[in-house]
């Protein structure tokens, strides 16, 4: 069985208009309607917003001090 997918919009009066497809003429068909999810598009982040959000994300004072101590002892 061959399946067809059409991305359509139902009119305000409730009509669905299918594209012309002669292979479907005079045939019984089954129609399943799956509403699309309404997605909202967020505007892209500005570079300053990105830096403000992620600045200091990996900063850990305790770890930084331990690294500094280790490296200063190693390379004295």
C-alpha positions as CSV (number, residue, x, y, z in Angstrom):
1,X,0.0,0.0,0.0
2,X,1.4,3.4,-1.0
3,X,1.1,6.3,1.5
4,X,1.0,10.0,0.7
5,X,1.8,12.9,3.0
6,X,0.5,16.3,2.3
7,X,1.3,19.4,4.5
8,X,-2.0,21.3,4.4
9,X,-3.9,23.9,6.3
10,X,-7.6,23.5,7.1
11,X,-9.6,26.5,5.9
12,X,-11.7,28.6,8.3
13,X,-14.8,27.0,6.9
14,X,-13.3,23.5,7.6
15,X,-12.4,22.5,4.1
16,X,-9.3,20.5,3.2
17,X,-8.0,20.9,-0.3
18,X,-5.8,18.1,-1.5
19,X,-3.3,18.4,-4.4
20,X,-4.4,16.9,-7.7
21,X,-3.4,13.3,-7.7
22,X,-5.0,11.1,-10.5
23,X,-3.8,7.9,-8.9
24,X,-6.3,8.5,-6.1
25,X,-9.3,9.2,-8.4
26,X,-12.3,6.9,-7.8
27,X,-10.6,5.1,-4.9
28,X,-11.6,4.8,-1.3
29,X,-9.1,6.3,1.1
30,X,-8.5,6.6,4.8
31,X,-7.5,10.1,6.1
32,X,-5.7,10.6,9.4
33,X,-5.3,14.2,10.6
34,X,-2.3,15.0,12.9
35,X,-2.2,18.6,14.1
36,X,1.3,20.1,13.9
37,X,2.9,21.4,17.1
38,X,2.9,25.2,17.4
39,X,6.6,26.1,17.9
40,X,7.7,29.5,19.0
41,X,11.0,30.7,17.5
42,X,13.2,32.4,20.0
43,X,15.3,35.3,18.8
44,X,19.0,34.4,18.6
45,X,21.1,35.3,21.7
46,X,23.4,38.2,21.5
47,X,27.1,37.5,22.2
48,X,26.9,39.6,25.4
49,X,23.9,37.6,26.7
50,X,25.9,34.4,26.1
51,X,28.9,35.6,27.9
52,X,26.8,36.9,30.8
53,X,25.0,33.5,31.1
54,X,28.1,31.3,30.9
55,X,30.8,33.5,32.5
56,X,32.5,31.8,35.4
57,X,30.6,28.5,34.7
58,X,33.7,26.4,35.2
59,X,35.4,28.6,37.7
60,X,35.9,26.9,41.0
61,X,38.1,28.8,43.4
62,X,39.1,25.7,45.4
63,X,40.2,23.8,42.3
64,X,42.0,26.9,40.9
65,X,44.0,27.4,44.1
66,X,45.0,23.7,44.2
67,X,46.2,23.9,40.5
68,X,48.1,27.1,41.2
69,X,49.8,25.5,44.3
70,X,50.7,22.3,42.4
71,X,52.1,24.1,39.4
72,X,54.1,26.6,41.5
73,X,55.7,23.7,43.5
74,X,56.4,21.7,40.4
75,X,58.1,24.5,38.5
76,X,60.1,26.3,41.3
